[in-house]
Amino acid sequence: MTGTAWQFGPLLPWLDLAGLAVFAATGALAAARRGQTMVTLAFFALVTGVGGGTVRDLLIGAPVFWVQDRLAAIVCLGVALVIWMTPERWWKGSALAWLDAVGLAAYAVFGAGKALGFGVPPVPAVVMGVISACVGGIIRDVLAGEPSILMRPELYVTAAALAATLYVILRLLGLPAFEAAPPAALAGFGLRAAAIHWNLALPAYRGRSDDRFDD
């Protein structure tokens, strides 16, 4: 974390750790709900936490963050241990969805901010924010045998795109990172929270024929 603070402002590295911890928690919870071992919880936490950031860093030519940062793996493993040691009733209900919403917003902003810091143009920087926020959750769902969030119409990727886009726009308007990050993250979280609470979804494609064998 300390290696990026001077590049992206004092707040963005903390968003990175916050998103990392929350995504790691969702991964560990996905394993815990299936009665898995501590080793499996730790693996899910690490892969979910660092998955999106790893893909982002490889695409923008940055050092892979969790290999360089001594805190990243410790945070993921520590979160897994906390979930392993706490009672199941603490994590029932919609805890996974709400934790994921927090991580989604934080990681989308940090991913876009890091991409801008490495000279990525605005539109690809938004895409890097979305990748940072979504890939870890996709990996988690695949490993857990759940339908991927990409295959469900609910507002998920859209919320990440909103957070990343708003952050990039505010930065282009001249706001410093520490001023642009909070409203962008709150906007992304707000949209995802509304989608969870009111089951908001994008309209599905209606142009597909019911008969798949039509010529």
C-alpha positions as CSV (number, residue, x, y, z in Angstrom):
1,M,0.0,0.0,0.0
2,T,2.7,2.5,0.9
3,G,4.2,2.2,-2.6
4,T,1.1,3.6,-4.2
5,A,0.1,6.3,-1.8
6,W,2.3,9.0,-3.4
7,Q,1.0,8.2,-6.9
8,F,-2.8,8.1,-6.2
9,G,-3.4,10.3,-3.2
10,P,-3.7,9.3,0.5
11,L,-7.3,7.9,0.2
12,L,-7.1,5.6,-2.7
13,P,-4.7,3.0,-1.2
14,W,-7.1,2.7,1.8
15,L,-9.9,2.1,-0.7
16,D,-7.8,-0.6,-2.1
17,L,-7.4,-2.3,1.3
18,A,-11.1,-1.8,2.1
19,G,-12.2,-3.4,-1.2
20,L,-9.6,-6.2,-0.8
21,A,-10.8,-7.0,2.7
22,V,-14.5,-7.0,1.8
23,F,-14.1,-9.1,-1.3
24,A,-11.9,-11.5,0.6
25,A,-14.8,-11.8,3.1
26,T,-17.3,-12.6,0.4
27,G,-15.0,-15.3,-0.8
28,A,-14.5,-16.8,2.6
29,L,-18.2,-16.6,3.3
30,A,-19.0,-18.4,0.1
31,A,-16.8,-21.3,1.2
32,A,-18.0,-21.2,4.8
33,R,-21.6,-21.6,3.7
34,R,-20.6,-24.8,2.1
35,G,-19.0,-26.2,5.2
36,Q,-15.5,-26.1,3.9
37,T,-12.2,-26.2,5.8
38,M,-10.1,-23.2,6.9
39,V,-7.7,-23.9,4.0
40,T,-10.6,-23.6,1.5
41,L,-11.8,-20.4,3.2
42,A,-8.3,-18.9,2.9
43,F,-8.0,-19.9,-0.7
44,F,-11.4,-18.4,-1.6
45,A,-10.6,-15.2,0.3
46,L,-7.3,-14.8,-1.4
47,V,-8.5,-15.5,-4.9
48,T,-11.6,-13.4,-4.6
49,G,-9.7,-10.5,-3.0
50,V,-6.8,-10.3,-5.5
51,G,-8.5,-11.6,-8.7
52,G,-9.7,-8.4,-10.2
53,G,-6.7,-6.4,-9.2
54,T,-4.3,-9.0,-10.6
55,V,-6.0,-8.9,-14.1
56,R,-6.0,-5.1,-14.0
57,D,-2.3,-4.8,-13.1
58,L,-1.4,-7.3,-15.9
59,L,-3.3,-5.3,-18.4
60,I,-1.9,-1.9,-17.5
61,G,1.7,-3.1,-17.1
62,A,1.9,-2.5,-13.4
63,P,3.6,-4.8,-10.9
64,V,1.0,-7.2,-9.6
65,F,-0.1,-5.4,-6.4
66,W,-0.4,-8.3,-3.9
67,V,3.0,-9.7,-4.9
68,Q,4.6,-6.3,-4.0
69,D,2.5,-5.3,-1.0
70,R,3.1,-7.3,2.2
71,L,-0.3,-6.4,3.5
72,A,-2.5,-7.7,0.8
73,A,-2.2,-11.4,1.4
74,I,-2.2,-10.9,5.2
75,V,-5.5,-9.0,5.0
76,C,-7.1,-11.7,2.9
77,L,-5.9,-14.5,5.2
78,G,-6.8,-12.6,8.3
79,V,-10.3,-12.0,7.0
80,A,-10.7,-15.7,6.3
81,L,-9.5,-16.5,9.9
82,V,-12.1,-14.0,11.4
83,I,-14.9,-15.6,9.5
84,W,-13.7,-19.1,10.4
85,M,-13.7,-18.2,14.1
86,T,-17.1,-16.4,14.2
87,P,-20.6,-17.9,14.5
88,E,-22.6,-18.6,11.4
89,R,-25.5,-16.4,12.6
90,W,-23.3,-13.3,12.2
91,W,-23.2,-13.8,8.5
92,K,-26.7,-15.0,7.6
93,G,-29.1,-13.3,5.4
94,S,-27.9,-10.7,2.9
95,A,-24.4,-10.1,4.5
96,L,-22.6,-11.5,1.4
97,A,-24.5,-9.2,-1.0
98,W,-24.0,-6.1,1.1
99,L,-20.3,-6.8,1.7
100,D,-19.9,-7.4,-2.0
101,A,-21.6,-4.0,-2.7
102,V,-19.1,-2.2,-0.5
103,G,-16.1,-3.9,-2.2
104,L,-17.5,-3.3,-5.6
105,A,-17.7,0.4,-5.2
106,A,-14.3,0.8,-3.5
107,Y,-12.5,-1.4,-6.0
108,A,-14.1,0.3,-9.0
109,V,-12.8,3.6,-7.8
110,F,-9.3,2.4,-6.9
111,G,-9.0,0.4,-10.2
112,A,-9.9,3.5,-12.3
113,G,-7.6,5.7,-10.1
114,K,-4.6,3.3,-10.5
115,A,-5.1,3.1,-14.3
116,L,-5.1,6.9,-14.6
117,G,-2.0,7.0,-12.5
118,F,-0.3,4.7,-15.0
119,G,-1.2,6.9,-17.9
120,V,-4.2,4.9,-19.1
121,P,-6.7,7.1,-21.1
122,P,-10.0,7.8,-19.5
123,V,-12.3,5.3,-21.2
124,P,-9.9,2.3,-20.7
125,A,-9.4,3.5,-17.2
126,V,-13.1,3.1,-16.5
127,V,-12.9,-0.4,-17.9
128,M,-10.0,-1.2,-15.6
129,G,-12.1,0.0,-12.7
130,V,-14.9,-2.4,-13.8
131,I,-12.4,-5.3,-14.2
132,S,-11.0,-4.6,-10.7
133,A,-14.4,-4.6,-9.2
134,C,-16.0,-7.6,-10.9
135,V,-13.5,-10.2,-11.8
136,G,-12.9,-11.3,-8.2
137,G,-16.6,-11.9,-7.7
138,I,-16.9,-13.8,-11.0
139,I,-14.0,-16.1,-9.9
140,R,-15.7,-16.6,-6.6
141,D,-19.0,-17.6,-8.2
142,V,-17.3,-20.0,-10.6
143,L,-15.4,-21.7,-7.8
144,A,-18.5,-21.9,-5.6
145,G,-20.6,-23.4,-8.4
146,E,-22.9,-20.4,-8.4
147,P,-24.3,-18.7,-11.5
148,S,-22.0,-15.9,-12.5
149,I,-23.1,-12.4,-11.7
150,L,-22.6,-11.6,-15.4
151,M,-25.4,-14.0,-16.3
152,R,-27.9,-12.3,-14.0
153,P,-29.8,-9.1,-15.1
154,E,-29.4,-7.3,-11.7
155,L,-27.4,-4.1,-11.6
156,Y,-23.9,-5.2,-10.7
157,V,-21.4,-4.3,-13.4
158,T,-23.5,-1.2,-14.0
159,A,-22.8,0.0,-10.5
160,A,-19.1,-0.6,-10.9
161,A,-19.2,1.3,-14.2
162,L,-21.0,4.2,-12.5
163,A,-18.4,4.5,-9.7
164,A,-15.4,4.2,-12.1
165,T,-16.9,6.7,-14.6
166,L,-17.8,9.3,-12.1
167,Y,-14.4,9.1,-10.5
168,V,-12.7,9.6,-13.9
169,I,-15.0,12.5,-14.8
170,L,-14.3,14.2,-11.5
171,R,-10.6,13.8,-12.0
172,L,-10.8,15.2,-15.5
173,L,-12.7,18.2,-14.1
174,G,-9.7,18.8,-11.9
175,L,-10.7,17.4,-8.5
176,P,-7.9,15.8,-6.5
177,A,-8.2,12.1,-5.8
178,F,-9.2,12.4,-2.2
179,E,-12.2,14.6,-3.3
180,A,-13.2,12.6,-6.3
181,A,-13.1,9.2,-4.6
182,P,-15.8,9.4,-1.9
183,P,-18.7,10.6,-4.1
184,A,-17.8,8.2,-6.8
185,A,-17.7,5.2,-4.4
186,L,-20.9,6.3,-2.7
187,A,-22.7,6.6,-6.1
188,G,-21.6,3.1,-7.1
189,F,-22.6,1.7,-3.7
190,G,-25.9,3.5,-3.8
191,L,-26.9,2.0,-7.1
192,R,-25.9,-1.5,-6.1
193,A,-27.7,-1.0,-2.7
194,A,-30.9,0.1,-4.6
195,A,-30.6,-3.0,-6.8
196,I,-30.3,-5.3,-3.8
197,H,-33.2,-3.6,-1.9
198,W,-35.6,-3.2,-4.8
199,N,-34.4,-6.0,-7.1
200,L,-33.6,-3.5,-9.9
201,A,-32.4,-5.1,-13.1
202,L,-31.6,-4.1,-16.7
203,P,-34.0,-5.2,-19.4
204,A,-33.1,-8.5,-21.0
205,Y,-32.5,-9.0,-24.7
206,R,-35.8,-9.7,-26.3
207,G,-34.7,-10.3,-29.9
208,R,-34.0,-14.0,-29.5
209,S,-36.4,-16.4,-31.2
210,D,-38.0,-19.1,-29.0
211,D,-37.3,-21.7,-31.7
212,R,-33.5,-22.2,-31.6
213,F,-33.7,-24.4,-34.8
214,D,-35.2,-21.8,-37.1
215,D,-33.3,-21.4,-40.4
